Amino acid sequence: GRETVAKFINAASVNEIIFTRGATESINLVAHSWGRLNLKAGDEVIISHMEHHANIVPWQMLRQEIGIDLKVVPIDDDGNFMFDDYEKLLSPRTKLVSVTHISNALGTVVPVKAVIERAHALGALVLLDGCQAVQHTAVDVQALDVDFYVFSGHKLYGPTGIGVLYVKRDVLERMEPFLTGGEMVLEVSYERAS
């Protein structure tokens, strides 16, 4: 299964593919496992005005919990992602840009390659919600150079209750486990576990 998904989105390794219960869980996993470890009060996360609730609420929760700033890229009257306004929102405090690849409500195709390039130029990571993109366009996570990419099985005409979180390997190695126990444990005592 991981090999099939890795080939489908051109991941460098099967180890970059994480199965979840859906895109919502995938985004929450990033917010908890990467966000809580790497974000602090005053850091900025940028989303857009066309995001699904699944890509809004986890960041609002981090804003309440640790005091991040949440910035929103506006859209124009035709539903287009306003790239010039996006560039103005970017700052040295921007740590993550989390936007849709293709809008679920508007069908807007976001210029994600340019979004990623601009974010990376400032050292920020990028998460793309690919739920509406993977079935309509070829997705190559290596060519995009995206850090996180999420999608759901049912949007690909597959079963409900399964999703994918792609995480670039070097980013994955800097994350904490979301759920613990089972085969991930090397050794455990009542004092500590590794």
N, CA and C atoms as a LAMMPS dump frame, in Angstrom:
ITEM: TIMESTEP
0
ITEM: NUMBER OF ATOMS
582
ITEM: BOX BOUNDS ff ff ff
-5.0000000000000000e+02 5.0000000000000000e+02
-5.0000000000000000e+02 5.0000000000000000e+02
-5.0000000000000000e+02 5.0000000000000000e+02
ITEM: ATOMS id mol type element x y z
1 1 1 N 0.802 -1.196 0
2 1 2 C 0 0 0
3 1 3 C 0.846 1.262 0
4 2 1 N 1.865 1.284 0.86
5 2 2 C 2.738 2.458 0.904
6 2 3 C 3.503 2.626 -0.403
7 3 1 N 3.933 1.511 -0.987
8 3 2 C 4.644 1.588 -2.269
9 3 3 C 3.739 2.171 -3.349
10 4 1 N 2.491 1.749 -3.38
11 4 2 C 1.539 2.249 -4.372
12 4 3 C 1.339 3.757 -4.208
13 5 1 N 1.14 4.201 -2.98
14 5 2 C 0.927 5.627 -2.724
15 5 3 C 2.191 6.424 -3.025
16 6 1 N 3.342 5.896 -2.617
17 6 2 C 4.601 6.599 -2.875
18 6 3 C 4.814 6.805 -4.372
19 7 1 N 4.53 5.78 -5.164
20 7 2 C 4.645 5.922 -6.625
21 7 3 C 3.627 6.914 -7.162
22 8 1 N 2.413 6.868 -6.632
23 8 2 C 1.318 7.719 -7.099
24 8 3 C 1.641 9.21 -6.96
25 9 1 N 2.308 9.599 -5.862
26 9 2 C 2.641 11.01 -5.659
27 9 3 C 4.143 11.278 -5.803
28 10 1 N 4.893 10.277 -6.254
29 10 2 C 6.341 10.357 -6.449
30 10 3 C 7.098 10.746 -5.177
31 11 1 N 6.771 10.098 -4.075
32 11 2 C 7.545 10.276 -2.846
33 11 3 C 8.897 9.598 -3.02
34 12 1 N 9.901 10.098 -2.337
35 12 2 C 11.246 9.53 -2.438
36 12 3 C 11.354 8.177 -1.746
37 13 1 N 10.486 7.929 -0.762
38 13 2 C 10.586 6.706 0.03
39 13 3 C 9.21 6.324 0.561
40 14 1 N 8.997 5.03 0.744
41 14 2 C 7.755 4.568 1.38
42 14 3 C 7.676 5.041 2.824
43 15 1 N 8.824 5.351 3.419
44 15 2 C 8.856 5.82 4.802
45 15 3 C 8.292 7.228 4.963
46 16 1 N 8.053 7.921 3.853
47 16 2 C 7.464 9.257 3.906
48 16 3 C 5.932 9.209 3.849
49 17 1 N 5.372 8.025 3.764
50 17 2 C 3.92 7.838 3.652
51 17 3 C 3.362 7.352 4.98
52 18 1 N 2.41 8.091 5.52
53 18 2 C 1.757 7.735 6.779
54 18 3 C 0.273 7.587 6.498
55 19 1 N -0.292 6.461 6.861
56 19 2 C -1.731 6.266 6.712
57 19 3 C -2.447 6.806 7.943
58 20 1 N -3.52 7.545 7.702
59 20 2 C -4.337 8.121 8.768
60 20 3 C -5.794 7.758 8.49
61 21 1 N -6.693 8.306 9.288
62 21 2 C -8.122 8.071 9.063
63 21 3 C -8.718 9.061 8.068
64 22 1 N -7.925 9.996 7.573
65 22 2 C -8.404 10.968 6.602
66 22 3 C -7.542 12.213 6.63
67 23 1 N -7.827 13.13 5.715
68 23 2 C -7.043 14.365 5.63
69 23 3 C -7.14 15.187 6.908
70 24 1 N -8.31 15.174 7.542
71 24 2 C -8.473 15.926 8.789
72 24 3 C -7.499 15.423 9.846
73 25 1 N -7.405 14.104 10.003
74 25 2 C -6.455 13.566 10.969
75 25 3 C -5.023 13.877 10.546
76 26 1 N -4.743 13.85 9.258
77 26 2 C -3.397 14.152 8.78
78 26 3 C -2.977 15.568 9.169
79 27 1 N -3.865 16.534 8.974
80 27 2 C -3.548 17.923 9.324
81 27 3 C -3.389 18.056 10.833
82 28 1 N -4.267 17.406 11.583
83 28 2 C -4.148 17.437 13.04
84 28 3 C -2.855 16.791 13.515
85 29 1 N -2.439 15.732 12.844
86 29 2 C -1.186 15.081 13.198
87 29 3 C -0.027 16.06 13.036
88 30 1 N -0.016 16.813 11.938
89 30 2 C 1.04 17.807 11.719
90 30 3 C 0.967 18.891 12.798
91 31 1 N -0.235 19.371 13.094
92 31 2 C -0.386 20.415 14.112
93 31 3 C 0.135 19.941 15.469
94 32 1 N -0.164 18.701 15.835
95 32 2 C 0.256 18.184 17.139
96 32 3 C 1.718 17.753 17.156
97 33 1 N 2.138 16.992 16.164
98 33 2 C 3.475 16.396 16.188
99 33 3 C 4.573 17.328 15.708
100 34 1 N 4.242 18.19 14.751
101 34 2 C 5.233 19.163 14.29
102 34 3 C 4.989 20.526 14.943
103 35 1 N 3.747 20.963 14.945
104 35 2 C 3.428 22.303 15.426
105 35 3 C 3.775 22.54 16.878
106 36 1 N 3.367 21.634 17.749
107 36 2 C 3.634 21.822 19.176
108 36 3 C 5.123 21.805 19.501
109 37 1 N 5.888 21.106 18.708
110 37 2 C 7.327 21 18.947
111 37 3 C 8.099 22.168 18.339
112 38 1 N 7.593 22.72 17.221
113 38 2 C 8.365 23.697 16.458
114 38 3 C 7.809 25.117 16.45
115 39 1 N 6.612 25.311 16.973
116 39 2 C 6.021 26.648 16.993
117 39 3 C 5.986 27.194 18.409
118 40 1 N 6.152 28.513 18.505
119 40 2 C 6.065 29.184 19.801
120 40 3 C 5.23 30.448 19.638
121 41 1 N 4.896 31.068 20.731
122 41 2 C 4.089 32.288 20.71
123 41 3 C 4.722 33.311 19.771
124 42 1 N 3.896 33.895 18.917
125 42 2 C 4.372 34.903 17.97
126 42 3 C 4.764 34.361 16.616
127 43 1 N 4.985 33.046 16.513
128 43 2 C 5.249 32.451 15.202
129 43 3 C 3.974 32.522 14.367
130 44 1 N 4.147 32.558 13.054
131 44 2 C 3.006 32.731 12.15
132 44 3 C 2.737 31.489 11.316
133 45 1 N 1.459 31.172 11.184
134 45 2 C 0.979 30.16 10.253
135 45 3 C 0.061 30.886 9.284
136 46 1 N 0.269 30.658 7.997
137 46 2 C -0.554 31.291 6.964
138 46 3 C -1.465 30.249 6.337
139 47 1 N -2.752 30.572 6.285
140 47 2 C -3.741 29.772 5.566
141 47 3 C -4.397 30.701 4.546
142 48 1 N -5.389 30.214 3.806
143 48 2 C -6.083 31.089 2.866
144 48 3 C -7.572 31.141 3.187
145 49 1 N -8.237 32.085 2.561
146 49 2 C -9.663 32.289 2.78
147 49 3 C -10.511 31.155 2.21
148 50 1 N -9.903 30.269 1.427
149 50 2 C -10.685 29.202 0.799
150 50 3 C -10.455 27.831 1.418
151 51 1 N -9.938 27.802 2.639
152 51 2 C -9.617 26.526 3.263
153 51 3 C -10.846 25.791 3.782
154 52 1 N -10.772 24.463 3.723
155 52 2 C -11.737 23.589 4.383
156 52 3 C -11.544 23.749 5.889
157 53 1 N -12.588 23.547 6.668
158 53 2 C -12.492 23.667 8.129
159 53 3 C -11.356 22.833 8.699
160 54 1 N -11.078 21.698 8.079
161 54 2 C -10.014 20.815 8.561
162 54 3 C -8.652 21.485 8.531
163 55 1 N -8.507 22.527 7.702
164 55 2 C -7.238 23.24 7.609
165 55 3 C -7.326 24.626 8.248
166 56 1 N -8.309 24.814 9.08
167 56 2 C -8.443 26.062 9.834
168 56 3 C -8.387 25.765 11.337
169 57 1 N -9.251 24.873 11.781
170 57 2 C -9.448 24.643 13.211
171 57 3 C -8.177 24.16 13.931
172 58 1 N -7.385 23.226 13.372
173 58 2 C -6.176 22.818 14.105
174 58 3 C -5.23 23.984 14.394
175 59 1 N -5.15 24.932 13.473
176 59 2 C -4.265 26.093 13.652
177 59 3 C -4.878 27.081 14.645
178 60 1 N -6.214 27.195 14.654
179 60 2 C -6.871 28.022 15.665
180 60 3 C -6.627 27.451 17.056
181 61 1 N -6.646 26.124 17.154
182 61 2 C -6.387 25.49 18.441
183 61 3 C -4.962 25.794 18.92
184 62 1 N -3.991 25.755 18.009
185 62 2 C -2.618 26.093 18.394
186 62 3 C -2.505 27.564 18.769
187 63 1 N -3.296 28.404 18.114
188 63 2 C -3.3 29.825 18.486
189 63 3 C -3.771 29.976 19.928
190 64 1 N -4.813 29.24 20.305
191 64 2 C -5.322 29.301 21.679
192 64 3 C -4.341 28.689 22.671
193 65 1 N -3.703 27.582 22.272
194 65 2 C -2.832 26.856 23.197
195 65 3 C -1.478 27.51 23.402
196 66 1 N -0.836 27.944 22.302
197 66 2 C 0.532 28.446 22.447
198 66 3 C 0.739 29.866 21.942
199 67 1 N -0.297 30.475 21.363
200 67 2 C -0.191 31.881 20.984
201 67 3 C 0.427 32.153 19.629
202 68 1 N 0.297 31.228 18.685
203 68 2 C 0.767 31.524 17.33
204 68 3 C -0.145 32.581 16.713
205 69 1 N 0.348 33.259 15.69
206 69 2 C -0.464 34.192 14.908
207 69 3 C -0.928 33.476 13.659
208 70 1 N -2.21 33.583 13.363
209 70 2 C -2.8 32.948 12.19
210 70 3 C -3.155 34.038 11.193
211 71 1 N -2.546 33.965 10.014
212 71 2 C -2.793 34.953 8.963
213 71 3 C -3.555 34.28 7.826
214 72 1 N -4.407 35.052 7.157
215 72 2 C -5.279 34.503 6.123
216 72 3 C -5.08 35.247 4.808
217 73 1 N -4.708 34.517 3.758
218 73 2 C -4.569 35.089 2.42
219 73 3 C -5.977 35.313 1.864
220 74 1 N -6.289 36.528 1.414
221 74 2 C -7.617 36.774 0.855
222 74 3 C -7.762 36.186 -0.546
223 75 1 N -9.01 36.136 -1
224 75 2 C -9.299 35.772 -2.391
225 75 3 C -10.029 36.942 -3.036
226 76 1 N -9.947 37.03 -4.363
227 76 2 C -10.64 38.117 -5.051
228 76 3 C -12.084 37.726 -5.342
229 77 1 N -12.808 38.597 -6.019
230 77 2 C -14.232 38.363 -6.285
231 77 3 C -14.485 37.153 -7.172
232 78 1 N -13.47 36.717 -7.901
233 78 2 C -13.598 35.526 -8.742
234 78 3 C -13.108 34.266 -8.038
235 79 1 N -12.715 34.385 -6.775
236 79 2 C -12.266 33.235 -6.003
237 79 3 C -10.821 32.87 -6.221
238 80 1 N -10.033 33.793 -6.773
239 80 2 C -8.619 33.517 -7.011
240 80 3 C -7.775 33.811 -5.77
241 81 1 N -6.77 32.997 -5.561
242 81 2 C -5.779 33.182 -4.501
243 81 3 C -4.991 34.446 -4.824
244 82 1 N -4.977 35.396 -3.897
245 82 2 C -4.321 36.678 -4.16
246 82 3 C -2.84 36.575 -3.783
247 83 1 N -2.034 36.209 -4.796
248 83 2 C -0.622 35.908 -4.557
249 83 3 C 0.148 37.12 -4.039
250 84 1 N -0.142 38.311 -4.55
251 84 2 C 0.559 39.508 -4.068
252 84 3 C 0.309 39.734 -2.582
253 85 1 N -0.933 39.505 -2.144
254 85 2 C -1.243 39.639 -0.723
255 85 3 C -0.557 38.547 0.094
256 86 1 N -0.45 37.348 -0.475
257 86 2 C 0.277 36.262 0.183
258 86 3 C 1.719 36.683 0.439
259 87 1 N 2.362 37.235 -0.578
260 87 2 C 3.76 37.655 -0.41
261 87 3 C 3.904 38.717 0.67
262 88 1 N 2.912 39.601 0.8
263 88 2 C 2.96 40.638 1.829
264 88 3 C 2.788 40.062 3.227
265 89 1 N 2.07 38.94 3.349
266 89 2 C 1.875 38.309 4.655
267 89 3 C 3.117 37.566 5.138
268 90 1 N 3.948 37.116 4.215
269 90 2 C 5.157 36.38 4.595
270 90 3 C 6.103 37.276 5.382
271 91 1 N 6.717 36.705 6.406
272 91 2 C 7.684 37.45 7.203
273 91 3 C 8.682 36.468 7.798
274 92 1 N 9.735 36.966 8.411
275 92 2 C 10.677 36.056 9.086
276 92 3 C 10.026 35.239 10.204
277 93 1 N 8.858 35.663 10.704
278 93 2 C 8.145 34.916 11.741
279 93 3 C 7.268 33.811 11.162
280 94 1 N 7.1 33.779 9.827
281 94 2 C 6.289 32.738 9.194
282 94 3 C 7.022 31.404 9.291
283 95 1 N 6.376 30.431 9.918
284 95 2 C 6.977 29.101 10.099
285 95 3 C 6.291 28.031 9.265
286 96 1 N 5.004 28.262 8.914
287 96 2 C 4.263 27.284 8.133
288 96 3 C 3.243 27.999 7.268
289 97 1 N 3.134 27.522 6.015
290 97 2 C 2.062 27.925 5.115
291 97 3 C 1.25 26.665 4.867
292 98 1 N -0.044 26.715 5.157
293 98 2 C -0.904 25.54 5.043
294 98 3 C -2.115 25.909 4.198
295 99 1 N -2.064 25.539 2.925
296 99 2 C -3.124 25.946 1.994
297 99 3 C -3.593 24.781 1.138
298 100 1 N -4.761 24.969 0.56
299 100 2 C -5.308 23.974 -0.339
300 100 3 C -4.56 23.994 -1.668
301 101 1 N -4.483 22.851 -2.314
302 101 2 C -3.908 22.758 -3.66
303 101 3 C -4.968 23.183 -4.677
304 102 1 N -6.173 22.633 -4.519
305 102 2 C -7.336 23.035 -5.304
306 102 3 C -8.502 23.177 -4.322
307 103 1 N -9.208 24.296 -4.383
308 103 2 C -10.292 24.558 -3.442
309 103 3 C -11.434 23.57 -3.586
310 104 1 N -11.931 23.083 -2.445
311 104 2 C -13.056 22.149 -2.465
312 104 3 C -14.373 22.857 -2.782
313 105 1 N -14.47 24.143 -2.527
314 105 2 C -15.722 24.873 -2.757
315 105 3 C -15.72 25.644 -4.072
316 106 1 N -14.568 26.159 -4.473
317 106 2 C -14.495 27.044 -5.635
318 106 3 C -13.856 26.412 -6.859
319 107 1 N -13.077 25.366 -6.645
320 107 2 C -12.346 24.775 -7.761
321 107 3 C -11.109 25.562 -8.146
322 108 1 N -10.775 26.572 -7.365
323 108 2 C -9.603 27.407 -7.64
324 108 3 C -8.331 26.575 -7.537
325 109 1 N -7.477 26.69 -8.532
326 109 2 C -6.173 26.03 -8.506
327 109 3 C -5.164 27.048 -7.986
328 110 1 N -4.616 26.763 -6.831
329 110 2 C -3.653 27.661 -6.199
330 110 3 C -2.289 27.454 -6.857
331 111 1 N -1.538 28.527 -7.112
332 111 2 C -0.198 28.38 -7.7
333 111 3 C 0.793 27.845 -6.661
334 112 1 N 0.644 26.564 -6.338
335 112 2 C 1.348 25.99 -5.191
336 112 3 C 2.864 25.966 -5.345
337 113 1 N 3.35 25.782 -6.547
338 113 2 C 4.814 25.764 -6.732
339 113 3 C 5.409 27.113 -6.311
340 114 1 N 4.771 28.193 -6.732
341 114 2 C 5.246 29.529 -6.358
342 114 3 C 5.039 29.788 -4.866
343 115 1 N 3.926 29.311 -4.316
344 115 2 C 3.67 29.449 -2.875
345 115 3 C 4.791 28.774 -2.087
346 116 1 N 5.145 27.567 -2.493
347 116 2 C 6.198 26.811 -1.804
348 116 3 C 7.545 27.507 -1.927
349 117 1 N 7.886 27.942 -3.123
350 117 2 C 9.183 28.605 -3.338
351 117 3 C 9.329 29.84 -2.459
352 118 1 N 8.286 30.659 -2.388
353 118 2 C 8.34 31.884 -1.579
354 118 3 C 8.454 31.543 -0.083
355 119 1 N 7.705 30.546 0.363
356 119 2 C 7.766 30.158 1.78
357 119 3 C 9.141 29.609 2.133
358 120 1 N 9.655 28.725 1.283
359 120 2 C 10.961 28.132 1.544
360 120 3 C 12.077 29.176 1.544
361 121 1 N 11.926 30.225 0.74
362 121 2 C 12.937 31.288 0.702
363 121 3 C 13.088 31.959 2.067
364 122 1 N 12.035 31.902 2.884
365 122 2 C 12.081 32.474 4.233
366 122 3 C 12.29 31.414 5.314
367 123 1 N 12.476 30.165 4.899
368 123 2 C 12.703 29.09 5.854
369 123 3 C 11.433 28.476 6.416
370 124 1 N 10.263 28.818 5.865
371 124 2 C 9 28.253 6.333
372 124 3 C 8.711 26.944 5.615
373 125 1 N 7.983 26.059 6.284
374 125 2 C 7.538 24.812 5.686
375 125 3 C 6.16 25.015 5.06
376 126 1 N 5.771 24.064 4.194
377 126 2 C 4.477 24.158 3.514
378 126 3 C 3.729 22.842 3.607
379 127 1 N 2.445 22.95 3.974
380 127 2 C 1.512 21.839 3.957
381 127 3 C 0.49 22.128 2.876
382 128 1 N 0.241 21.153 1.997
383 128 2 C -0.796 21.282 0.986
384 128 3 C -1.916 20.296 1.26
385 129 1 N -3.153 20.81 1.255
386 129 2 C -4.341 19.971 1.321
387 129 3 C -4.648 19.567 -0.117
388 130 1 N -4.335 18.317 -0.442
389 130 2 C -4.47 17.828 -1.806
390 130 3 C -5.739 17.045 -2.077
391 131 1 N -6.725 17.141 -1.2
392 131 2 C -7.934 16.317 -1.342
393 131 3 C -8.627 16.488 -2.684
394 132 1 N -8.627 17.707 -3.216
395 132 2 C -9.308 17.937 -4.487
396 132 3 C -8.343 17.87 -5.68
397 133 1 N -7.066 17.699 -5.406
398 133 2 C -6.071 17.741 -6.479
399 133 3 C -5.646 16.372 -6.979
400 134 1 N -5.499 15.4 -6.07
401 134 2 C -4.881 14.13 -6.457
402 134 3 C -5.667 13.369 -7.512
403 135 1 N -6.97 13.585 -7.596
404 135 2 C -7.76 12.868 -8.588
405 135 3 C -7.921 13.654 -9.89
406 136 1 N -7.458 14.904 -9.915
407 136 2 C -7.633 15.736 -11.099
408 136 3 C -6.335 16.125 -11.79
409 137 1 N -5.221 15.974 -11.105
410 137 2 C -3.94 16.385 -11.674
411 137 3 C -2.835 15.474 -11.147
412 138 1 N -1.795 15.314 -11.918
413 138 2 C -0.655 14.53 -11.444
414 138 3 C 0.038 15.3 -10.326
415 139 1 N 0.273 14.625 -9.211
416 139 2 C 0.944 15.237 -8.071
417 139 3 C 2.319 14.608 -7.929
418 140 1 N 3.332 15.446 -7.927
419 140 2 C 4.718 15.009 -7.753
420 140 3 C 5.289 15.792 -6.576
421 141 1 N 5.295 15.174 -5.405
422 141 2 C 5.715 15.883 -4.201
423 141 3 C 7.187 16.289 -4.247
424 142 1 N 7.998 15.522 -4.964
425 142 2 C 9.413 15.894 -5.077
426 142 3 C 9.584 17.114 -5.977
427 143 1 N 8.879 17.147 -7.09
428 143 2 C 8.972 18.304 -7.992
429 143 3 C 8.417 19.559 -7.32
430 144 1 N 7.34 19.39 -6.551
431 144 2 C 6.782 20.525 -5.826
432 144 3 C 7.704 20.98 -4.701
433 145 1 N 8.474 20.053 -4.151
434 145 2 C 9.332 20.287 -2.987
435 145 3 C 8.504 20.643 -1.755
436 146 1 N 7.301 20.056 -1.655
437 146 2 C 6.412 20.321 -0.537
438 146 3 C 6.848 19.512 0.677
439 147 1 N 6.582 20.048 1.859
440 147 2 C 7.002 19.39 3.097
441 147 3 C 5.964 18.4 3.61
442 148 1 N 4.687 18.777 3.522
443 148 2 C 3.565 17.927 3.932
444 148 3 C 2.515 17.953 2.824
445 149 1 N 1.941 16.791 2.522
446 149 2 C 0.854 16.729 1.537
447 149 3 C -0.183 15.755 2.079
448 150 1 N -1.45 16.174 2.124
449 150 2 C -2.489 15.331 2.698
450 150 3 C -3.611 15.098 1.697
451 151 1 N -4.223 13.914 1.773
452 151 2 C -5.432 13.633 0.997
453 151 3 C -6.17 12.452 1.59
454 152 1 N -7.419 12.278 1.143
455 152 2 C -8.293 11.236 1.675
456 152 3 C -8.598 10.186 0.627
457 153 1 N -8.811 8.946 1.083
458 153 2 C -9.142 7.853 0.181
459 153 3 C -10.446 8.061 -0.555
460 154 1 N -11.472 8.54 0.13
461 154 2 C -12.78 8.639 -0.512
462 154 3 C -12.823 9.678 -1.621
463 155 1 N -11.916 10.66 -1.591
464 155 2 C -11.869 11.642 -2.676
465 155 3 C -11.247 11.037 -3.935
466 156 1 N -10.61 9.894 -3.77
467 156 2 C -10.036 9.152 -4.898
468 156 3 C -10.927 7.967 -5.269
469 157 1 N -12.181 8.031 -4.824
470 157 2 C -13.169 6.989 -5.119
471 157 3 C -12.804 5.669 -4.442
472 158 1 N -12.099 5.785 -3.332
473 158 2 C -11.745 4.624 -2.537
474 158 3 C -12.587 4.582 -1.276
475 159 1 N -12.18 3.787 -0.304
476 159 2 C -12.97 3.655 0.923
477 159 3 C -12.877 4.896 1.809
478 160 1 N -13.905 5.101 2.603
479 160 2 C -13.846 6.156 3.612
480 160 3 C -13.012 5.653 4.785
481 161 1 N -12.585 6.579 5.62
482 161 2 C -11.869 6.202 6.832
483 161 3 C -10.399 5.926 6.63
484 162 1 N -9.843 6.365 5.495
485 162 2 C -8.399 6.244 5.298
486 162 3 C -7.901 7.502 4.591
487 163 1 N -6.735 7.924 4.983
488 163 2 C -6.118 9.096 4.384
489 163 3 C -4.622 8.919 4.34
490 164 1 N -3.972 9.881 3.704
491 164 2 C -2.524 9.834 3.56
492 164 3 C -1.928 11.148 4.039
493 165 1 N -0.86 11.033 4.781
494 165 2 C -0.01 12.168 5.12
495 165 3 C 1.37 11.855 4.568
496 166 1 N 1.779 12.647 3.579
497 166 2 C 3.159 12.577 3.094
498 166 3 C 3.955 13.597 3.895
499 167 1 N 5.112 13.185 4.396
500 167 2 C 6.016 14.1 5.084
501 167 3 C 7.415 13.89 4.52
502 168 1 N 8.025 14.97 4.063
503 168 2 C 9.408 14.904 3.58
504 168 3 C 10.283 14.323 4.695
505 169 1 N 11.149 13.406 4.337
506 169 2 C 11.901 12.617 5.333
507 169 3 C 12.639 13.461 6.37
508 170 1 N 13.332 14.51 5.952
509 170 2 C 14.088 15.3 6.925
510 170 3 C 13.163 16.027 7.898
511 171 1 N 11.963 16.368 7.455
512 171 2 C 10.981 16.993 8.344
513 171 3 C 10.41 15.939 9.3
514 172 1 N 10.113 14.77 8.776
515 172 2 C 9.561 13.681 9.584
516 172 3 C 10.492 13.323 10.738
517 173 1 N 11.782 13.367 10.488
518 173 2 C 12.749 13.012 11.522
519 173 3 C 12.823 14.049 12.64
520 174 1 N 12.233 15.22 12.41
521 174 2 C 12.209 16.271 13.435
522 174 3 C 10.85 16.385 14.117
523 175 1 N 10.004 15.36 13.969
524 175 2 C 8.679 15.358 14.578
525 175 3 C 8.631 14.388 15.749
526 176 1 N 7.709 14.649 16.664
527 176 2 C 7.458 13.738 17.781
528 176 3 C 6.332 12.782 17.381
529 177 1 N 6.297 11.573 17.932
530 177 2 C 5.193 10.662 17.639
531 177 3 C 3.849 11.256 18.07
532 178 1 N 2.829 11.044 17.266
533 178 2 C 1.469 11.502 17.556
534 178 3 C 0.79 10.51 18.502
535 179 1 N 0.911 9.232 18.202
536 179 2 C 0.407 8.154 19.046
537 179 3 C 1.592 7.275 19.409
538 180 1 N 1.608 6.792 20.625
539 180 2 C 2.776 6.031 21.069
540 180 3 C 2.399 4.618 21.475
541 181 1 N 3.422 3.776 21.594
542 181 2 C 3.235 2.391 22.009
543 181 3 C 3.459 1.433 20.865
544 182 1 N 3.167 0.169 21.1
545 182 2 C 3.289 -0.829 20.046
546 182 3 C 4.723 -1.049 19.621
547 183 1 N 4.906 -1.289 18.333
548 183 2 C 6.208 -1.678 17.795
549 183 3 C 7.217 -0.539 17.727
550 184 1 N 6.803 0.686 18.04
551 184 2 C 7.74 1.804 17.966
552 184 3 C 8.686 1.86 19.163
553 185 1 N 8.397 1.134 20.223
554 185 2 C 9.158 1.219 21.461
555 185 3 C 10.398 0.323 21.393
556 186 1 N 11.554 0.916 21.691
557 186 2 C 12.792 0.129 21.774
558 186 3 C 12.911 -0.523 23.14
559 187 1 N 12.716 0.295 24.191
560 187 2 C 12.715 -0.25 25.544
561 187 3 C 11.824 0.643 26.402
562 188 1 N 11.246 0.033 27.438
563 188 2 C 10.346 0.788 28.304
564 188 3 C 10.498 0.32 29.737
565 189 1 N 10.454 1.263 30.662
566 189 2 C 10.394 0.958 32.079
567 189 3 C 9.318 1.875 32.663
568 190 1 N 9.098 1.824 33.96
569 190 2 C 8.097 2.694 34.56
570 190 3 C 8.597 4.125 34.683
571 191 1 N 9.894 4.334 34.491
572 191 2 C 10.465 5.672 34.556
573 191 3 C 10.532 6.354 33.201
574 192 1 N 10.812 5.586 32.14
575 192 2 C 11.001 6.203 30.82
576 192 3 C 10.836 5.165 29.71
577 193 1 N 10.716 5.687 28.501
578 193 2 C 10.663 4.813 27.313
579 193 3 C 11.464 5.467 26.21
580 194 1 N 11.986 4.631 25.316
581 194 2 C 12.697 5.167 24.15
582 194 3 C 12.104 4.527 22.9
